[in-house]
Amino acid sequence: MLYRIITVIGALVFVIALFALIWFFCRKFLEHHGVTDQVSDRATVLATWTFAGVSVGLVFAVVGAFVLGPWAFYRTLRGHDVDVSDGAAIWWGFGIVAAALGLTAAGFLGFLKLVGAY
């Protein structure tokens, strides 16, 4: 029973880590493209919608996260007047989603191995 509680708490920590990684990558994206006004707020909005797309995509199928996450990133980015082409925005969104999910999944698998659940 203790391992189940530890695993649930660990899973919640990794959900928070996933959002934090998406936020960090969105912030770096905005800074890379010359956004200087309200970068943290813009990164939060961009990360929130990207995270929502990833979350909904993960519910339907894991592949859906790699479709809905970049799409949500692209749609939200259009409202921020960042000078980047549509194709580049989608690829940036895909890269952000893939990097954040990859790092989180690797960390979570390591955590499960550590507690003996995997």
C-alpha positions as CSV (number, residue, x, y, z in Angstrom):
1,M,0.0,0.0,0.0
2,L,2.9,2.4,0.8
3,Y,4.3,1.9,-2.7
4,R,1.0,2.9,-4.2
5,I,0.8,6.1,-2.2
6,I,4.4,6.9,-3.1
7,T,3.7,6.1,-6.8
8,V,0.6,8.4,-6.8
9,I,2.6,11.2,-5.2
10,G,5.4,10.7,-7.6
11,A,3.0,10.8,-10.5
12,L,1.6,14.1,-9.3
13,V,5.2,15.5,-9.0
14,F,5.9,14.4,-12.5
15,V,2.7,16.1,-13.8
16,I,3.9,19.3,-12.2
17,A,7.4,18.7,-13.7
18,L,5.8,18.2,-17.2
19,F,4.1,21.6,-16.9
20,A,7.3,23.2,-15.6
21,L,9.3,21.8,-18.5
22,I,6.7,23.0,-21.1
23,W,6.7,26.4,-19.4
24,F,10.5,26.6,-19.5
25,F,10.7,25.6,-23.1
26,C,8.0,28.1,-24.1
27,R,9.8,30.9,-22.2
28,K,13.1,30.0,-24.0
29,F,11.2,29.9,-27.3
30,L,9.7,33.4,-26.7
31,E,13.1,34.8,-25.6
32,H,14.8,33.2,-28.7
33,H,12.3,35.0,-30.9
34,G,12.8,38.4,-29.4
35,V,9.8,38.7,-27.1
36,T,10.7,41.0,-24.2
37,D,7.4,42.3,-23.0
38,Q,5.7,40.2,-20.2
39,V,7.7,37.0,-21.1
40,S,6.6,35.1,-18.0
41,D,2.9,35.8,-18.5
42,R,3.1,35.0,-22.2
43,A,5.0,31.8,-21.5
44,T,2.4,30.8,-18.8
45,V,-0.5,31.3,-21.3
46,L,1.4,29.4,-24.0
47,A,2.4,26.6,-21.7
48,T,-1.1,26.3,-20.2
49,W,-2.7,25.7,-23.6
50,T,0.1,23.5,-24.8
51,F,-0.2,21.4,-21.6
52,A,-4.0,21.2,-22.0
53,G,-3.5,19.9,-25.6
54,V,-1.0,17.4,-24.4
55,S,-3.3,16.3,-21.6
56,V,-6.3,15.8,-23.8
57,G,-4.1,14.0,-26.4
58,L,-2.8,11.6,-23.8
59,V,-6.3,10.7,-22.7
60,F,-7.3,9.6,-26.2
61,A,-4.0,8.0,-27.2
62,V,-0.4,8.8,-26.6
63,V,0.0,9.8,-30.2
64,G,-2.7,12.4,-29.7
65,A,-0.4,14.4,-27.4
66,F,2.0,14.9,-30.3
67,V,-0.9,16.2,-32.4
68,L,-3.0,18.3,-30.0
69,G,0.0,19.7,-28.1
70,P,1.7,21.3,-31.1
71,W,-1.6,22.4,-32.4
72,A,-2.5,24.2,-29.1
73,F,1.0,25.7,-29.1
74,Y,0.5,27.0,-32.7
75,R,-3.0,28.4,-32.0
76,T,-1.9,30.2,-28.9
77,L,1.3,31.5,-30.5
78,R,-0.8,33.2,-33.2
79,G,-2.3,35.4,-30.6
80,H,1.1,36.6,-29.3
81,D,2.3,38.3,-32.4
82,V,5.6,36.4,-32.5
83,D,7.4,36.7,-35.9
84,V,7.6,33.0,-36.8
85,S,6.1,31.1,-39.8
86,D,3.2,28.7,-39.4
87,G,5.3,25.7,-40.2
88,A,8.1,26.7,-37.8
89,A,5.6,27.3,-35.1
90,I,4.1,23.8,-35.5
91,W,7.6,22.3,-35.5
92,W,8.7,24.3,-32.4
93,G,5.5,23.1,-30.7
94,F,6.2,19.5,-31.6
95,G,9.8,19.9,-30.3
96,I,8.7,21.4,-27.1
97,V,6.1,18.7,-26.5
98,A,8.5,15.9,-27.5
99,A,11.3,17.2,-25.3
100,A,9.1,17.8,-22.2
101,L,7.3,14.4,-22.5
102,G,10.6,12.6,-23.1
103,L,12.3,14.1,-20.1
104,T,9.3,13.5,-17.9
105,A,8.8,9.9,-19.1
106,A,12.4,9.1,-18.5
107,G,12.3,10.6,-15.0
108,F,9.1,8.8,-14.2
109,L,10.4,5.4,-15.4
110,G,13.5,6.0,-13.3
111,F,11.2,6.8,-10.3
112,L,9.2,3.6,-10.8
113,K,12.4,1.6,-11.0
114,L,13.6,3.2,-7.8
115,V,10.5,2.3,-5.9
116,G,10.4,-1.2,-7.4
117,A,7.2,-0.8,-9.3
118,Y,8.9,-1.3,-12.7
